[in-house]
Amino acid sequence: MPDHDPDYAAEAILALALSFAAFAFGTTEDWSRAVLCAAIMLMAFHRYRRDGASAFPFKGQSPAFWGAAALLLLAAVQSCFPAPPESLTMVGGPLTLSRDLTASYALDWAGYAALLLILPPVFRDPKAVTRLAWGILMMGATLSLVGLAQRMAGDSHYLGLRPINQLGVPFGPFPNKNHAGALLAAAFCAGAGILTELVADRRRLARERRTDELMGRFLVLSCLLFATGAGLLASRSRAALAGLILTGAFVAFLRILDRSVPSGSRMLSAALVASAAAAGTLAHLADVSLLGRLASGSINSVDFRIAMAKDALRLIGDFPFFGVGLGAFRVASPLYHDPVLGMYFVDYVHCEPLQLASEAGIPFALLFFSSMISAVALSWHRTGRGSAAGRTISRGLLCACMVVMLHQLVDFPNRIPGVQVVWIAALAAVWGLRQPSMNSRRPAPPPRRQAGFALFLFVAWLAAFGPKLAASYFDFMASRTIPPSTHYFQNAALSWRPSFERQWAMAWSYSRAAAETPAARIVLWRHALRHSRAAMDLQPYHPNLRRFHASILAALGRQADARDLLGPP
């Protein structure tokens, strides 16, 4: 069997995983994360069963893989030094204020690191990269159509299945339009790469008298690009649209500097750069909120992002070297709350470089983002060497990576697996294109080793997601019942996975029951106090939780304790 034999099974598993991640509400819940992780593990097992140990080539891996590996190592070190949140001002060195949040963040990145490791050998052939680009574009077009249909129906249900009852503006299966916009912008870049390659290939197809094939491809591609672009505009994501424009202008600027590009193409690129600059200037002067900043001032979302950035900078100033733990920004953020935010308390900074620096420290944040940027830059340089086959499609996928990375400066799409997994897969695929060090093949391992590897993957998956899935099941059952059955299922969920949100929800449920059942209100208030105190242990600085806890103390006649609690935290 030749080394370049296509692995259609791995490509199919990846396509299903990417589609599921996007349409399972962005894969932000425990059950969907478990399914995505299972798909990645299935791909890993298939690759091991097919190619043995050569399916996991550490030699020649991209800087992005080593950056992800360093992140996992940091998460392991931080988890070894859990610090109680109330000791925040007294701790130093590697630590985490929440081992659970750090473990969840590390689980996501373990999946991304696995993709960066196992995908490059799958995409050695330009045709495989082309299939991936088509798949991402078709996924974007489908997401656009679903989002447009949902908008026309009044945004009442996600995919017609789940009621929309939360803050924010959804688009399609994504609760936040900006996250959908990031994915649509990435899909549009992938389609633009396909279109550029098709235009470059038109003369060859015409010489071979394949004009009908050329027109058919162009028609299908135009429809998919139009649908994706329409969805991007309908999502009204300023960050995604601005990232797409900036990426296009940057690529055009690179073409201007490239002496090997014909002069006509370089002039066209210069016109595109000038048009992008003129469009931005006119939008600013016309008070069109493209970048969130108007000629007459800013809008609320920009003010909020500036305030969140100030919070993060103050936190970084106190913990510049090691941060407060990956994923644990939300635990410490109430202490650095900017008055501009009012009662709005944030879990994310909406700027990934600042958030990572606050959670992991400035040195690691610089190391991590340097690895990601260098991976994109090196991949771009390498696609310019050798055969032209798949060059523009590969660079279209790299543009998709750049769009999402730019989006990270004003939002958190990389904390949404439904978006993150797409650009990570694109980066890994382009890195593997014509990579000589990825060509070694070994015989498939014996069945006993295959069974052992499968058992290892299953046990690891069960250990990571078993308690989360059990807790999610009981949460679901609690949402479909009334007290006292609700309390039974909520307690069951807590027994599997205690969390700040579940403890607070349990306390709220008991406090509401106390208001509705005067005869048993004292007992119910005491149950509420027990759970609100447990929530306070996990996140003692949250002002809204402190007020809620004080109200329970007051209801039990402990007025002095309530007044003390509402003082400075």
VEXLO-817153 format. One record per residue (C-alpha): residue number from 1; residue in one letter; x, z negated, y negated. Coordinates in steps of 0.1 Angstrom, whole numbers. Each point is the difference from the previous one (the first is absolute). Layout:
<sites>
 num residuo     u     w     v
 NUM       a     X     Z     Y
...
</sites>
This chain:
<sites>
 num residuo     u     w     v
   1       m     0     0     0
   2       p    16    10   -33
   3       d     7   -26   -27
   4       h   -23    16   -25
   5       d   -30    -1    22
   6       p   -30    -9   -21
   7       d   -16   -34     7
   8       y   -37     9    -6
   9       a   -11   -33    14
  10       a    20   -21   -26
  11       e   -13    23   -28
  12       a   -36    -5    12
  13       i     4   -38     1
  14       l    15     1   -35
  15       a   -28    22   -13
  16       l   -27   -24    14
  17       a    19   -30   -14
  18       l     2    15   -35
  19       s   -36    10     0
  20       f   -12   -34    13
  21       a    22   -18   -26
  22       a   -16    19   -28
  23       f   -36    -2    11
  24       a    -1   -35    14
  25       f    -5   -13   -36
  26       g    37     4    -8
  27       t     9   -22    30
  28       t     0   -31   -21
  29       e   -17   -22    26
  30       d    14   -17    31
  31       w   -19    21    25
  32       s    11    33   -15
  33       r    36   -12    -3
  34       a    -1    -9    37
  35       v   -13    35     9
  36       l    27    17   -21
  37       c    27   -22    16
  38       a   -13     9    34
  39       a     2    37    -8
  40       i    36    -4   -11
  41       m     9   -19    31
  42       l   -17    27    21
  43       m    21    26   -17
  44       a    31   -21     7
  45       f    -8    -4    37
  46       h    -7    38     3
  47       r    33     8   -16
  48       y    19   -25    22
  49       r   -18    14    31
  50       r     9    36    -9
  51       d    36    -3   -14
  52       g    12   -35    10
  53       a    22   -19   -24
  54       s     8    32   -20
  55       a   -35    -3   -14
  56       f    13   -28   -22
  57       p    31    14   -16
  58       f    17   -25   -23
  59       k    28    24    -8
  60       g    -7    23   -29
  61       q   -30   -20   -12
  62       s   -12     2   -36
  63       p     8   -27   -26
  64       a   -37    -6    -1
  65       f     1   -13    36
  66       w    29   -24    -7
  67       g   -19   -12   -32
  68       a   -30    -8    21
  69       a    22   -17    26
  70       a    15   -21   -27
  71       l   -35   -10   -12
  72       l    -9   -11    35
  73       l    31   -21     2
  74       l    -7   -16   -33
  75       a   -36    -8    11
  76       a    14   -17    31
  77       v    24   -21   -20
  78       q   -27   -10   -25
  79       s   -24    -9    28
  80       c    26   -25    13
  81       f    -2   -19   -33
  82       p   -36    -5    -8
  83       a    -5   -21   -32
  84       p   -32   -19    -9
  85       p   -15    16   -31
  86       e    -1   -33   -18
  87       s    38    -1     1
  88       l     3    33   -18
  89       t    20   -12   -29
  90       m    25   -19    22
  91       v    10    26    26
  92       g    27    26     0
  93       g    17    24    24
  94       p   -18    23    25
  95       l   -36   -13     5
  96       t   -36     9     3
  97       l   -29   -18   -15
  98       s   -23    14    27
  99       r    14     8    35
 100       d   -33    17     8
 101       l     2    24   -29
 102       t    36     8     6
 103       a    -7     7    37
 104       s   -28    23    -9
 105       y    22    19   -24
 106       a    27     2    25
 107       l   -24    14    27
 108       d    -9    29   -23
 109       w    36     9    -6
 110       a     9    -4    37
 111       g   -24    29     6
 112       y    15    21   -29
 113       a    35    -7    13
 114       a   -11    12    35
 115       l   -13    32   -15
 116       l    33     5   -19
 117       l    18    -5    33
 118       i   -20    21    25
 119       l   -14    29   -21
 120       p    32    19   -10
 121       p     7    13    35
 122       v   -36    12     2
 123       f     4    22   -31
 124       r    33    18     6
 125       d   -19    33     0
 126       p   -13    14   -34
 127       k   -33    10    18
 128       a    -7   -37     7
 129       v     6    -9   -36
 130       t   -24    28   -10
 131       r   -27   -14    23
 132       l     4   -34   -15
 133       a    -4    14   -35
 134       w   -31    19    10
 135       g   -14   -32    16
 136       i     6   -21   -32
 137       l   -16    27   -21
 138       m   -31     2    22
 139       m    -2   -38     0
 140       g     1     1   -38
 141       a   -27    27    -2
 142       t   -23   -19    24
 143       l     5   -32   -20
 144       s    -9    19   -32
 145       l   -32    13    15
 146       v   -10   -34    13
 147       g     7   -16   -34
 148       l   -19    26   -19
 149       a   -30    -3    24
 150       q     2   -38    -4
 151       r     0     3   -38
 152       m   -30    23     1
 153       a   -18   -26    22
 154       g     6   -27   -27
 155       d    30   -18    16
 156       s   -23   -23    20
 157       h    18     1    34
 158       y    35     8    13
 159       l    -3    29    23
 160       g   -38    -8     2
 161       l    10   -31    21
 162       r    10   -29   -21
 163       p   -17   -11   -33
 164       i    21     1   -31
 165       n    -3   -34   -16
 166       q    33    -9   -15
 167       l    18     5   -33
 168       g    18    32    -7
 169       v    -9    37     2
 170       p     2    14    36
 171       f     6    35    10
 172       g    -8    11    36
 173       p    11   -26    25
 174       f    24   -17   -25
 175       p   -14   -30   -19
 176       n    24     9   -29
 177       k    -1    35   -15
 178       n    37    -2    -9
 179       h    11    -4    36
 180       a   -21    30    10
 181       g    15    19   -30
 182       a    35    -7    12
 183       l    -8    14    34
 184       l   -17    31   -15
 185       a    29     7   -23
 186       a    24    -2    30
 187       a   -22    24    20
 188       f    -1    24   -30
 189       c    38     0     0
 190       a     1     8    37
 191       g   -24    29    -6
 192       a    20    12   -29
 193       g    31     2    22
 194       i   -20    21    26
 195       l   -12    23   -28
 196       t    35     5   -13
 197       e    13     9    34
 198       l   -29    24     6
 199       v     6    18   -32
 200       a    37     3     8
 201       d    -9    13    35
 202       r   -25    26   -12
 203       r    23    30     0
 204       r    11    -6    36
 205       l   -36    -3    12
 206       a    -9    32   -20
 207       r    29    19    17
 208       e   -12   -11    34
 209       r   -35    12    -9
 210       r   -15   -35     2
 211       t   -19     2   -33
 212       d   -32   -13    16
 213       e    19   -31    12
 214       l    15    -5   -34
 215       m   -33     2   -18
 216       g   -16   -23    25
 217       r    26   -26    -4
 218       f    -1     3   -38
 219       l   -38    -3     0
 220       v     0   -32    22
 221       l    28   -15   -20
 222       s   -17     7   -33
 223       c   -32   -17    12
 224       l    19   -31    12
 225       l    20    -2   -32
 226       f   -31     4   -21
 227       a   -18   -27    19
 228       t    30   -24    -2
 229       g     4     7   -37
 230       a   -37    -5    -8
 231       g     1   -33    19
 232       l    31   -11   -20
 233       l   -18     7   -33
 234       a   -32   -16    12
 235       s    19   -32    10
 236       r    10    -4   -37
 237       s    32   -16    10
 238       r    22     3   -30
 239       a    31   -12    18
 240       a    -3    26    28
 241       l    -6    28   -24
 242       a    29   -10   -23
 243       g    22    -4    31
 244       l    -9    35    12
 245       i     8    15   -35
 246       l    33   -19    -3
 247       t    11    10    35
 248       g    -8    36    -7
 249       a    19    -1   -33
 250       f    30   -16    17
 251       v     1    26    28
 252       a    -3    28   -27
 253       f    29   -16   -19
 254       l    21     0    32
 255       r    -7    37     4
 256       i    11     7   -36
 257       l    34   -16     9
 258       d     3    19    33
 259       r    22    31    -6
 260       s   -11    15    33
 261       v   -36     3   -12
 262       p    -9    34   -15
 263       s    -2     0   -38
 264       g   -37     9     0
 265       s    -8   -31    21
 266       r    22   -22   -22
 267       m   -19    13   -31
 268       l   -33    -8    17
 269       s    13   -35     9
 270       a    10    -5   -37
 271       a   -35    10   -10
 272       l   -15   -25    24
 273       v    21   -28   -13
 274       a   -10     8   -36
 275       s   -36     3    10
 276       a     0   -34    17
 277       a    16   -16   -31
 278       a   -25    18   -23
 279       a   -29   -11    21
 280       g    11   -36    -1
 281       t     4     1   -37
 282       l   -33    17    -7
 283       a   -18   -25    24
 284       h    16   -29   -20
 285       l   -10    14   -34
 286       a   -35     9    12
 287       d    -6   -35    14
 288       v    -3    12    35
 289       s    10   -29    23
 290       l    24    18    23
 291       l    27   -27     1
 292       g   -23   -28   -10
 293       r    14    -1   -35
 294       l   -20    15   -28
 295       a    12    10   -35
 296       s   -24   -26   -14
 297       g    14   -27    23
 298       s    -1   -11    37
 299       i   -28    -5    24
 300       n    -8   -31    20
 301       s    17    11    32
 302       v    33     6   -19
 303       d    -2   -34   -17
 304       f    -7   -16    34
 305       r    30    17    15
 306       i    23   -11   -28
 307       a   -12   -36     4
 308       m     6     1    37
 309       a    35    14    -6
 310       k     7   -29   -23
 311       d   -12   -24    27
 312       a    24    16    25
 313       l    29     0   -24
 314       r    -5   -38    -7
 315       l    -1    -6    38
 316       i    31    21     5
 317       g    18   -19   -27
 318       d    -5   -32    20
 319       f     8    15    34
 320       p    24    29    -7
 321       f    20     1    32
 322       f   -24    -6    29
 323       g   -35     0   -13
 324       v   -29   -20    13
 325       g    -5    19    33
 326       l   -12    35    10
 327       g   -37     2    -6
 328       a    -2   -34   -16
 329       f    -2    10   -37
 330       r   -37    -9     0
 331       v     8   -37     9
 332       a    23    -5   -30
 333       s   -17    24   -25
 334       p   -26   -26   -14
 335       l    29   -20   -14
 336       y    11    30   -21
 337       h   -35    11   -10
 338       d    -1    20   -33
 339       p   -30    -9   -22
 340       v    -8    37    -5
 341       l   -12     0    36
 342       g   -26   -27    -6
 343       m   -17   -10    32
 344       y    15    30    19
 345       f    27   -12    24
 346       v    21    26    17
 347       d    14     4    34
 348       y    21    31   -10
 349       v    21     7   -31
 350       h   -10    37     1
 351       c    37     8    -3
 352       e    18     0    33
 353       p    36    -4   -13
 354       l   -11   -32   -19
 355       q   -20   -13    29
 356       l    28     5    25
 357       a    25   -16   -24
 358       s   -23   -30    -4
 359       e    -4    -3    38
 360       a    34     9    12
 361       g    23    -4   -30
 362       i    17    25   -23
 363       p    30     9    23
 364       f   -22     9    30
 365       a   -25    19   -21
 366       l    28    22   -14
 367       l    14     5    35
 368       f   -34     9    14
 369       f   -11    25   -26
 370       s    35    15    -1
 371       s    -3     7    38
 372       m   -34    17    -5
 373       i    10    21   -30
 374       s    33    11    17
 375       a   -19    10    31
 376       v   -22    23   -20
 377       a    29    14   -20
 378       l    22     6    31
 379       s   -30    17    18
 380       w    -5    22   -30
 381       h    36    10     0
 382       r     1     7    37
 383       t   -30    22     0
 384       g    19    23   -24
 385       r    26     7    26
 386       g    -1    24    30
 387       s   -31    20     9
 388       a   -28     4   -26
 389       a   -26    -5    27
 390       g   -22   -30    -9
 391       r    20    -7   -32
 392       t   -28     1   -25
 393       i   -25   -17    23
 394       s    25   -28     6
 395       r     5    -4   -37
 396       g   -37     0    -5
 397       l    -1   -30    23
 398       l    28   -16   -20
 399       c   -20     5   -31
 400       a   -28   -18    17
 401       c    24   -29     5
 402       m    10     1   -37
 403       v   -36    -1   -11
 404       v    -7   -32    19
 405       m    33   -15   -11
 406       l    -9     7   -36
 407       h   -34   -14     5
 408       q    16   -33    12
 409       l    12    -6   -36
 410       v   -36    -6   -12
 411       d   -19    -9    32
 412       f     5   -12    36
 413       p    -6    30    23
 414       n    29   -11    22
 415       r   -20   -32     9
 416       i   -28    22    13
 417       p    10    12    35
 418       g   -24    30    -3
 419       v    22    14   -28
 420       q    34   -14    10
 421       v     0    13    35
 422       v    -5    36   -12
 423       w    30     2   -23
 424       i    22   -19    25
 425       a    -9    25    27
 426       a     7    29   -24
 427       l    34   -14    -9
 428       a     9    -6    37
 429       a   -10    35     9
 430       v    20    17   -27
 431       w    30   -22     9
 432       g    -1    12    36
 433       l    -1    37    -9
 434       r    30    18    16
 435       q    18   -33     4
 436       p    28     6    25
 437       s     4   -37     9
 438       m   -36    -1    11
 439       n     4    27    27
 440       s    14   -21    28
 441       r   -23    -3    30
 442       r     3   -24    30
 443       p   -19     0    33
 444       a   -33   -19    -1
 445       p     3   -36    11
 446       p   -12   -11    34
 447       p   -36   -12     4
 448       r    10   -36     2
 449       r    16     1   -34
 450       q   -29    19   -14
 451       a   -24   -27    12
 452       g    22   -27   -14
 453       f     1    17   -34
 454       a   -37     4     0
 455       l    -5   -36     9
 456       f    23   -11   -28
 457       l   -19    21   -25
 458       f   -33   -14    11
 459       v    11   -36    -1
 460       a    15     5   -34
 461       w   -32    16   -13
 462       l   -22   -28    15
 463       a    22   -27   -15
 464       a    -1    16   -34
 465       f   -37    10    -2
 466       g   -18   -20    27
 467       p    -8   -31   -22
 468       k    -8    23   -30
 469       l   -24    21    20
 470       a   -17   -32    14
 471       a    -4   -14   -35
 472       s   -13    33   -13
 473       y   -26     1    27
 474       f   -12   -35    -8
 475       d    -1     9   -37
 476       f   -21    30     8
 477       m   -24   -22    20
 478       a    -2   -26   -28
 479       s   -10    28   -24
 480       r   -30     8    21
 481       t   -14   -35     6
 482       i   -14   -29   -21
 483       p    10   -37     0
 484       p     7   -19    22
 485       s    11    30    21
 486       t    20    13   -29
 487       h    21   -32    -1
 488       y     6     2    38
 489       f    14    35    -3
 490       q    20    -8   -31
 491       n    16   -30    17
 492       a     8    22    30
 493       a    18    25   -24
 494       l    19   -28   -16
 495       s    12   -12    34
 496       w    15    34     7
 497       r    15     7   -34
 498       p    -2   -26   -28
 499       s     2    16   -34
 500       f    -6    -8   -36
 501       e   -29    24    -3
 502       r   -17   -13    32
 503       q     4   -37   -10
 504       w   -15     7   -35
 505       a   -28    21    15
 506       m    -8   -29    24
 507       a     0   -25   -28
 508       w   -23    22   -20
 509       s   -24     4    29
 510       y    -2   -38     5
 511       s    -5    -6   -38
 512       r   -28    25    -1
 513       a   -16   -16    31
 514       a     2   -34   -18
 515       a   -19    13   -30
 516       e   -27    14    23
 517       t    -2   -31    23
 518       p    -2   -31   -22
 519       a    -6   -24    29
 520       a    34     9    15
 521       r    19     8   -32
 522       i    26   -28     3
 523       v    11    10    35
 524       l     0    37   -11
 525       w    20    -8   -32
 526       r    26   -18    21
 527       h     3    30    23
 528       a     5    22   -31
 529       l    26   -24   -14
 530       r    20     1    33
 531       h     2    38    -1
 532       s     6     3   -37
 533       r    29   -25     4
 534       a    14    22    28
 535       a    -3    30   -23
 536       m    18   -20   -27
 537       d    28    -7    24
 538       l     6    37     4
 539       q    -4    10   -36
 540       p    -1   -30   -23
 541       y     5    18   -33
 542       h   -31    22     0
 543       p   -21   -11   -30
 544       n   -33    11    14
 545       l     6   -18    32
 546       r    10   -31   -19
 547       r   -32     1   -20
 548       f   -20     4    32
 549       h    18   -29    17
 550       a    -6   -21   -31
 551       s   -37     8     1
 552       i    -2   -13    36
 553       l    18   -32   -10
 554       a   -24    -5   -29
 555       a   -30     6    23
 556       l    13   -28    22
 557       g     3   -23   -30
 558       r    38     2    -3
 559       q     0     8   -37
 560       a    35   -13    -7
 561       d    15    21    27
 562       a   -18    30   -13
 563       r    14    -5   -35
 564       d    35    -5    13
 565       l    -2    32    20
 566       l   -11    20   -30
 567       g    31   -11   -19
 568       p    32    20     1
 569       p     8    12    35
</sites>
